[in-house]
Amino acid sequence: MPNAENWQGDVLRDLRGATPQGTPQQGPQGPAGQPQGAPAGPGFPTQSAPTPDAGYGYPPVQHPGHQAAPADQYQQAEQYRAQQYQQQEQYQAQQAQQYQAQQGQQAQQAQQYQADQYQAQQYQTQQAQAQAQAQHAQPYQGQQPQAAHTPSTSAHRTPDSRPVVDKSLVTAGRKPRHGQSFASRATRAVRRTVSSSAAKEVAEITRVAEVLQHPVTTGRQIAVTSIRGGAGKTTVAALLGTTYAHYRQDPVLVVEADPALGSLPLRLGAESLRWTIGDFADIVEPQMSLLDITGYLVQLPGNAWLLPGSQGQIGAMLGSRAYEGVMVSLRRYFGVTVVDCETLPAEVARVALSAAQARILTAPATLEGVTSTYSVLQWMQGLPKHVIAGTVVVLTELVPHPGLDLAEAAEKLKSTGASVQVLPYDRHLAAGGLIRTELLAHSTREAATRLAADVFQLSQKRH
């Protein structure tokens, strides 16, 4: 008979002892004698066996309510990784572009630096050339010119320097006289003070100066010749060279194309001579610079240079080919070139008249001189029209009062198409020797300046 007070414990013991057949033996007992993993009795919760943690060879635990990840999440992960890769590629491309831009800036800076260095070198070269030209300001005295271009000079003998005037004749020269007497100068000063001609003179001087200072693109060559000796040809050439050197800034050249004991170096004040136009014809080459050229010339006062025709001795005759070669080579170095030619009808004189841009034909203010000059002008009328149109006849007064009507003679000569001017008598020019412009008469200076301006204008009309 079960105990009424403990009937539940008896029931439990009966249940434990009555195990159905075929049922396997339960495992270890859970708490309060209940088998682990068996359903709990009334009022007891269900107990589950402990499971190992995921990992270490065990598959992940699938808890109740857990759902597997869908397949598109894997694709999203792949897309995310692809986006990350593309962003990294874009970043690297931007870095490469920035690097290329930096390299381009550095290259530009290097090019600018090289350009600045080149300009600095050019400036230094120009300064060196200017200093070298300044060192050539004095004529060479017994020394060989240090020309930068020397290959061709080594094949030719260097001539010795010779003085223009022999030492034994230096004391024979008299003190130079003024071209105008003192009384004439005083009278002119009084008239200029009383009258109102000062303003007109200033205006004329200004006009002439503007003409003489006009720039040129190519060198102008002016040939001076005459019919016979003693007509003032060399004197006019010296006055022209001095006038151009006074007014112009570019180099001026005076060439003596007369090897027969010409007096042009003496009139221009040269002290010694070495290289002549005949020697220079064998030396000049197209690649020479101005510094090379001036090494063989004689420096004159101002910005003028002289190429003599001889050394004060009778030299070899100058051929037309040699003359043409020298003049063509020198044209690009000098703004104005004045050529003292031989007397007509010498071959070089005719070549010089046809090749020059302007011509001057000097003649004495005498009946014989005017007659001979008129015949030459008639011959020149048969040449191309620019020859006679670019010719100026200069009538030189050899005595104070020539027995000739200069106005009538000038009109006769102008009828041929040439221009005519008069160079008045001047005591300073008549005495010979060095021409000193401060001793020239006022009328002589005016005539020389006006002649230089008119001839220069004619030379610009012919290219």
C-alpha positions as CSV (number, residue, x, y, z in Angstrom):
1,M,0.0,0.0,0.0
2,P,1.6,3.2,-1.1
3,N,2.2,5.8,1.3
4,A,-0.3,8.6,0.7
5,E,2.0,11.3,1.6
6,N,4.8,10.1,-0.8
7,W,2.8,8.6,-3.6
8,Q,4.5,10.7,-6.2
9,G,8.0,9.3,-5.3
10,D,6.7,5.8,-5.5
11,V,5.3,6.5,-9.0
12,L,8.7,7.8,-10.1
13,R,10.5,4.8,-8.8
14,D,8.1,2.5,-10.7
15,L,8.7,4.4,-13.8
16,R,12.5,4.1,-13.5
17,G,12.4,0.4,-12.9
18,A,10.0,-0.3,-15.8
19,T,12.1,0.2,-18.9
20,P,10.5,-0.9,-22.2
21,Q,12.1,-3.8,-24.1
22,G,14.2,-2.7,-27.1
23,T,14.9,0.7,-25.7
24,P,18.5,1.4,-25.4
25,Q,20.1,2.2,-22.1
26,Q,20.1,6.0,-21.5
27,G,23.2,7.8,-21.1
28,P,24.4,9.7,-18.1
29,Q,21.9,11.1,-15.8
30,G,21.1,14.7,-15.8
31,P,20.4,16.7,-12.8
32,A,18.0,15.3,-10.2
33,G,18.4,11.8,-11.7
34,Q,16.9,12.7,-15.1
35,P,18.6,11.3,-18.1
36,Q,20.5,13.8,-20.2
37,G,18.7,14.4,-23.5
38,A,15.4,12.8,-22.4
39,P,12.2,14.7,-22.2
40,A,11.7,16.2,-18.8
41,G,8.8,15.2,-16.8
42,P,5.9,17.3,-16.0
43,G,7.2,20.8,-15.0
44,F,10.8,20.2,-16.2
45,P,12.2,21.9,-19.3
46,T,13.8,20.0,-22.1
47,Q,17.6,19.6,-21.7
48,S,19.8,19.3,-24.7
49,A,23.3,17.9,-24.8
50,P,26.1,20.4,-25.0
51,T,27.5,21.0,-28.5
52,P,31.1,21.8,-29.3
53,D,32.0,25.4,-30.6
54,A,32.2,25.9,-34.3
55,G,35.7,25.8,-35.7
56,Y,38.6,23.4,-35.2
57,G,37.1,21.0,-37.7
58,Y,33.5,21.3,-36.7
59,P,30.9,22.6,-39.0
60,P,29.2,25.9,-37.9
61,V,26.3,25.4,-35.6
62,Q,22.9,26.0,-37.1
63,H,20.8,27.5,-34.3
64,P,17.1,27.4,-34.4
65,G,15.7,30.4,-36.5
66,H,19.1,30.8,-38.3
67,Q,18.7,31.3,-42.1
68,A,21.4,30.6,-44.7
69,A,22.9,33.7,-46.5
70,P,21.4,34.2,-50.0
71,A,23.5,33.8,-53.1
72,D,23.4,37.5,-54.2
73,Q,25.4,38.5,-51.1
74,Y,28.5,36.8,-52.6
75,Q,28.0,38.8,-55.8
76,Q,27.7,42.0,-53.8
77,A,31.0,41.2,-52.1
78,E,32.6,40.6,-55.4
79,Q,31.2,43.9,-56.8
80,Y,32.5,45.7,-53.7
81,R,36.0,44.3,-54.2
82,A,35.8,45.3,-57.9
83,Q,34.9,48.8,-57.0
84,Q,37.8,49.0,-54.6
85,Y,40.1,47.8,-57.3
86,Q,38.8,50.4,-59.8
87,Q,39.2,53.2,-57.3
88,Q,42.8,52.1,-56.6
89,E,43.5,52.1,-60.3
90,Q,42.0,55.6,-60.7
91,Y,44.1,56.8,-57.8
92,Q,47.2,55.4,-59.4
93,A,46.3,57.0,-62.7
94,Q,45.9,60.4,-61.1
95,Q,49.2,60.0,-59.4
96,A,50.9,59.2,-62.7
97,Q,49.3,62.2,-64.4
98,Q,50.5,64.5,-61.6
99,Y,54.0,63.0,-61.9
100,Q,53.9,63.7,-65.7
101,A,52.7,67.2,-65.1
102,Q,55.6,67.8,-62.7
103,Q,58.0,66.4,-65.2
104,G,56.6,68.7,-67.9
105,Q,57.0,71.8,-65.6
106,Q,60.6,70.8,-64.8
107,A,61.3,70.4,-68.5
108,Q,59.9,73.9,-69.2
109,Q,61.9,75.4,-66.4
110,A,65.0,73.7,-67.8
111,Q,64.3,75.1,-71.3
112,Q,63.7,78.6,-69.9
113,Y,67.0,78.3,-68.0
114,Q,68.8,77.3,-71.1
115,A,67.3,80.2,-73.0
116,D,68.3,82.6,-70.3
117,Q,71.8,81.2,-70.4
118,Y,72.0,81.6,-74.2
119,Q,70.8,85.2,-74.0
120,A,73.4,85.9,-71.3
121,Q,76.1,84.3,-73.5
122,Q,75.0,86.4,-76.5
123,Y,75.1,89.6,-74.4
124,Q,78.6,88.7,-73.2
125,T,79.7,88.1,-76.8
126,Q,78.3,91.4,-77.9
127,Q,80.1,93.2,-75.1
128,A,83.3,91.4,-76.0
129,Q,83.0,92.5,-79.6
130,A,82.3,96.1,-78.6
131,Q,85.4,96.1,-76.4
132,A,87.5,94.6,-79.2
133,Q,86.2,97.3,-81.6
134,A,87.2,99.9,-79.1
135,Q,90.7,98.5,-78.9
136,H,90.9,99.0,-82.7
137,A,90.3,102.7,-82.3
138,Q,94.0,103.5,-83.1
139,P,95.6,102.7,-86.4
140,Y,98.2,99.9,-86.4
141,Q,101.7,101.3,-86.2
142,G,104.2,98.8,-87.4
143,Q,102.2,95.8,-86.2
144,Q,100.3,93.1,-88.0
145,P,96.5,93.4,-87.4
146,Q,95.2,90.7,-85.1
147,A,92.3,89.6,-87.3
148,A,90.1,86.8,-86.0
149,H,90.1,85.2,-89.5
150,T,93.7,84.4,-90.4
151,P,93.8,81.3,-92.7
152,S,94.0,83.3,-95.9
153,T,96.4,85.9,-94.6
154,S,99.0,83.3,-93.8
155,A,99.4,82.6,-97.5
156,H,100.3,86.3,-98.3
157,R,103.2,88.4,-97.3
158,T,102.5,91.0,-94.7
159,P,103.6,94.4,-96.1
160,D,105.7,96.8,-94.0
161,S,104.1,99.9,-92.6
162,R,105.2,103.1,-94.3
163,P,104.7,106.7,-93.2
164,V,102.4,108.9,-95.3
165,V,104.8,111.9,-95.2
166,D,108.6,111.4,-95.2
167,K,110.2,112.6,-91.9
168,S,112.5,114.9,-93.8
169,L,109.5,116.7,-95.3
170,V,107.5,117.1,-92.2
171,T,109.1,120.4,-91.3
172,A,108.6,121.7,-94.8
173,G,104.9,122.2,-94.3
174,R,103.7,125.6,-93.2
175,K,101.3,126.4,-90.5
176,P,97.7,125.9,-91.9
177,R,95.8,129.0,-92.8
178,H,92.1,129.7,-92.2
179,G,90.0,129.3,-95.3
180,Q,88.6,132.8,-94.9
181,S,90.4,136.0,-94.1
182,F,89.8,137.7,-90.8
183,A,88.1,140.7,-92.4
184,S,85.7,138.5,-94.2
185,R,84.9,136.6,-91.0
186,A,84.3,139.8,-89.1
187,T,82.0,141.2,-91.7
188,R,80.0,138.0,-91.8
189,A,79.6,138.0,-88.0
190,V,78.3,141.6,-88.1
191,R,75.8,140.9,-90.8
192,R,74.6,137.8,-89.1
193,T,74.0,139.8,-85.9
194,V,72.1,142.6,-87.5
195,S,70.0,140.6,-89.9
196,S,67.6,137.8,-89.1
197,S,69.4,135.1,-91.1
198,A,70.4,133.1,-88.0
199,A,67.0,131.4,-87.7
200,K,67.2,130.4,-91.4
201,E,70.6,129.0,-91.0
202,V,69.6,126.9,-88.1
203,A,66.5,125.6,-90.0
204,E,68.7,124.7,-93.0
205,I,71.3,122.9,-90.8
206,T,68.6,120.9,-89.1
207,R,67.1,119.8,-92.5
208,V,70.5,118.8,-93.8
209,A,71.3,116.9,-90.6
210,E,68.1,114.9,-90.8
211,V,68.9,113.9,-94.4
212,L,72.4,112.8,-93.6
213,Q,71.3,110.8,-90.5
214,H,68.7,108.8,-92.4
215,P,69.2,105.0,-91.8
216,V,69.9,102.7,-94.7
217,T,69.1,99.0,-95.2
218,T,72.1,98.4,-97.5
219,G,75.4,100.3,-97.8
220,R,75.4,103.3,-100.1
221,Q,78.5,103.7,-102.4
222,I,79.3,107.1,-103.9
223,A,82.0,107.3,-106.6
224,V,84.0,110.5,-107.1
225,T,86.0,111.0,-110.3
226,S,87.1,113.8,-112.8
227,I,88.2,114.4,-116.3
228,R,91.8,115.4,-115.4
229,G,94.0,115.7,-112.4
230,G,94.0,118.8,-110.3
231,A,90.2,119.2,-110.4
232,G,89.7,118.8,-106.7
233,K,88.6,115.1,-106.9
234,T,90.5,113.9,-103.8
235,T,89.5,117.1,-101.9
236,V,85.8,116.5,-102.5
237,A,86.1,112.8,-101.6
238,A,87.8,113.8,-98.3
239,L,85.2,116.4,-97.5
240,L,82.4,113.9,-98.1
241,G,84.0,111.2,-95.9
242,T,84.5,113.7,-93.1
243,T,80.9,115.0,-93.3
244,Y,79.4,111.5,-93.3
245,A,81.5,110.4,-90.4
246,H,80.4,113.5,-88.4
247,Y,76.7,113.1,-88.9
248,R,76.2,109.3,-89.1
249,Q,76.3,106.7,-86.4
250,D,77.1,103.7,-88.6
251,P,80.6,103.0,-89.9
252,V,81.8,105.1,-92.9
253,L,84.5,103.9,-95.3
254,V,86.7,106.0,-97.7
255,V,88.3,104.0,-100.4
256,E,91.2,105.2,-102.6
257,A,90.8,103.3,-105.9
258,D,93.7,105.2,-107.4
259,P,97.2,103.5,-107.0
260,A,99.0,106.4,-108.8
261,L,100.4,108.3,-105.7
262,G,97.0,109.4,-104.4
263,S,96.9,112.1,-101.7
264,L,93.7,111.0,-100.0
265,P,95.5,109.6,-96.8
266,L,97.3,112.9,-96.4
267,R,94.1,114.9,-96.7
268,L,92.4,112.7,-94.1
269,G,95.3,112.8,-91.6
270,A,96.5,109.2,-91.8
271,E,100.0,108.8,-90.3
272,S,101.1,105.4,-91.8
273,L,99.8,102.9,-94.3
274,R,100.2,99.1,-94.6
275,W,97.4,97.3,-96.4
276,T,96.3,98.7,-99.8
277,I,93.2,97.9,-101.8
278,G,95.3,95.6,-104.0
279,D,96.4,93.6,-101.0
280,F,93.0,93.5,-99.5
281,A,91.5,92.1,-102.7
282,D,93.6,88.9,-102.1
283,I,92.6,88.7,-98.5
284,V,88.9,89.5,-98.1
285,E,86.5,86.6,-97.7
286,P,82.7,86.5,-97.3
287,Q,82.8,85.0,-93.8
288,M,84.8,87.9,-92.4
289,S,83.2,90.0,-89.6
290,L,83.5,93.8,-89.2
291,L,86.2,93.2,-86.6
292,D,88.2,91.2,-89.2
293,I,87.7,93.9,-91.8
294,T,88.8,96.8,-89.7
295,G,92.0,95.0,-88.8
296,Y,93.3,95.9,-92.3
297,L,92.0,99.5,-92.4
298,V,93.2,102.8,-91.1
299,Q,91.2,104.3,-88.3
300,L,90.2,108.0,-89.0
301,P,88.8,110.5,-86.5
302,G,85.2,109.8,-85.8
303,N,83.6,106.6,-87.1
304,A,85.4,106.6,-90.4
305,W,87.9,104.1,-91.9
306,L,90.3,104.4,-94.8
307,L,91.4,101.8,-97.4
308,P,94.3,103.4,-99.3
309,G,95.3,102.7,-102.9
310,S,99.0,102.7,-102.4
311,Q,101.7,103.3,-99.8
312,G,102.9,106.6,-101.3
313,Q,104.6,104.8,-104.1
314,I,103.6,103.8,-107.6
315,G,101.8,100.5,-107.1
316,A,100.4,97.8,-109.3
317,M,97.4,98.8,-111.4
318,L,94.0,97.7,-109.9
319,G,91.9,95.6,-112.1
320,S,88.2,95.9,-112.5
321,R,87.5,92.4,-111.1
322,A,89.6,93.0,-108.0
323,Y,87.8,96.3,-107.5
324,E,84.3,94.8,-107.8
325,G,85.2,92.0,-105.4
326,V,86.4,94.4,-102.8
327,M,83.4,96.8,-103.1
328,V,80.8,94.0,-103.1
329,S,82.4,92.5,-100.0
330,L,82.6,95.8,-98.1
331,R,79.2,97.0,-98.9
332,R,77.4,95.1,-96.1
333,Y,79.8,96.4,-93.4
334,F,79.5,100.2,-93.9
335,G,76.5,102.5,-94.2
336,V,78.2,104.9,-96.6
337,T,81.3,104.3,-98.8
338,V,83.0,107.1,-100.6
339,V,85.3,106.0,-103.5
340,D,88.1,108.2,-104.8
341,C,88.4,106.8,-108.3
342,E,90.9,107.3,-111.1
343,T,90.4,109.9,-113.7
344,L,88.2,109.1,-116.7
345,P,88.4,107.2,-119.0
346,A,90.2,104.6,-116.8
347,E,88.6,101.2,-116.6
348,V,88.1,101.2,-112.8
349,A,86.6,104.7,-112.9
350,R,84.0,103.6,-115.5
351,V,83.2,100.5,-113.4
352,A,82.8,102.6,-110.3
353,L,80.5,105.1,-112.0
354,S,78.2,102.3,-113.2
355,A,78.2,100.3,-110.0
356,A,77.8,103.1,-107.5
357,Q,74.4,104.4,-106.3
358,A,75.5,108.0,-106.9
359,R,78.3,109.7,-108.8
360,I,80.2,113.0,-108.4
361,L,82.1,114.4,-111.4
362,T,84.5,117.2,-110.3
363,A,85.7,119.8,-112.8
364,P,87.7,123.1,-112.4
365,A,85.6,126.3,-112.7
366,T,87.3,127.2,-116.0
367,L,86.2,127.2,-119.5
368,E,88.3,124.1,-120.4
369,G,86.9,122.3,-117.4
370,V,83.3,123.0,-118.2
371,T,83.7,122.1,-121.9
372,S,85.3,118.7,-121.1
373,T,82.7,118.0,-118.5
374,Y,79.9,118.7,-120.9
375,S,81.3,116.2,-123.3
376,V,81.4,113.5,-120.7
377,L,77.8,114.2,-119.7
378,Q,76.8,113.8,-123.3
379,W,78.5,110.4,-123.3
380,M,76.7,109.5,-120.1
381,Q,73.4,110.3,-121.7
382,G,73.8,107.1,-123.8
383,L,74.0,105.0,-120.6
384,P,70.9,103.9,-118.6
385,K,68.9,106.9,-117.4
386,H,69.7,106.4,-113.7
387,V,73.4,107.1,-114.4
388,I,73.0,110.7,-115.5
389,A,70.1,111.2,-113.0
390,G,72.3,110.2,-110.1
391,T,75.3,112.3,-111.1
392,V,76.3,115.6,-109.5
393,V,78.8,117.9,-111.1
394,V,81.0,119.9,-108.7
395,L,82.7,123.0,-110.1
396,T,85.7,123.8,-107.9
397,E,87.0,127.3,-107.7
398,L,90.8,127.0,-107.8
399,V,91.4,130.8,-107.6
400,P,89.4,133.5,-105.7
401,H,87.7,135.0,-108.7
402,P,87.6,132.7,-111.8
403,G,87.0,134.3,-115.1
404,L,83.8,132.4,-115.8
405,D,80.1,133.0,-115.4
406,L,79.3,130.1,-113.0
407,A,75.6,130.6,-113.3
408,E,75.5,130.3,-117.0
409,A,77.9,127.3,-117.0
410,A,75.8,125.5,-114.4
411,E,72.6,126.0,-116.5
412,K,74.5,124.5,-119.6
413,L,75.5,121.4,-117.6
414,K,72.1,120.9,-116.0
415,S,70.6,120.7,-119.5
416,T,72.0,117.1,-119.7
417,G,70.0,115.9,-116.7
418,A,72.8,116.1,-114.1
419,S,72.8,118.3,-110.9
420,V,75.4,121.0,-110.5
421,Q,76.9,122.6,-107.4
422,V,79.9,124.9,-106.8
423,L,82.6,124.5,-104.2
424,P,83.9,128.0,-103.5
425,Y,87.6,128.9,-103.2
426,D,89.1,128.2,-99.8
427,R,92.6,129.2,-98.7
428,H,92.8,126.2,-96.4
429,L,91.9,123.7,-99.1
430,A,94.1,125.4,-101.7
431,A,97.2,125.0,-99.4
432,G,96.8,121.2,-99.4
433,G,97.7,118.8,-96.6
434,L,95.5,117.7,-93.8
435,I,91.9,119.1,-93.9
436,R,90.9,120.7,-90.6
437,T,87.2,121.4,-90.6
438,E,87.5,124.1,-88.0
439,L,89.7,126.1,-90.4
440,L,87.3,125.8,-93.4
441,A,85.5,128.9,-94.5
442,H,81.8,129.0,-93.5
443,S,80.7,129.0,-97.2
444,T,82.9,125.9,-97.8
445,R,81.4,124.0,-94.9
446,E,77.9,124.9,-96.1
447,A,78.7,123.8,-99.6
448,A,80.3,120.5,-98.5
449,T,77.3,119.6,-96.2
450,R,74.8,120.4,-98.8
451,L,76.6,118.4,-101.4
452,A,76.8,115.4,-99.0
453,A,73.1,115.6,-98.3
454,D,72.1,115.9,-102.0
455,V,74.3,113.0,-103.1
456,F,73.0,110.8,-100.3
457,Q,69.5,111.4,-101.3
458,L,70.3,110.5,-104.9
459,S,71.9,107.3,-103.7
460,Q,68.8,106.2,-101.8
461,K,66.8,106.3,-105.1
462,R,69.0,103.6,-106.5
463,H,69.0,100.1,-104.9
